[in-house]
Amino acid sequence: MGLCLPCLGGAAEDVVETPDPDLKRRQLAEAAEKRQMEASSRGIKNPSSVDHQKKKKEEVERMSSSTEAPGAGGGLRVRIPM
């Protein structure tokens, strides 16, 4: 019967060191961000165009909401029979 003891030379080379927890956490966070970016742009040929369209749409909505006076319009139309 043989014994497997790490003290019998050469065993120190076989030990796998675990990375620093902070380094591991940072790597996991970077990988998660990369996956999110890839998932959000999946199926989109030109992501910059999509961003431009979103900004333009938000600006149009903001302009339309700021130009409407409160209480003006937006109510029910009344049809008066003649």
RACOR-V934849 format. One record per backbone hydrogen bond with DSSP energy under -1.0 kcal/mol. NH is the residue of the N-H (numbers start at 0). CO is the residue of the C=O. If there is no record, write none. Layout:
NH/CO
NH/CO
This chain:
7/4
23/19
24/20
25/21
26/22
27/23
28/24
29/25
30/26
31/27
32/28
33/29
34/30
35/31
36/32
37/33
38/34
39/35
40/36
43/40
49/45
50/46
51/47
52/48
53/49
54/50
55/51
56/52
57/53
58/54
59/55
60/56
61/57
62/58
63/59
64/60
65/61
66/62
71/68
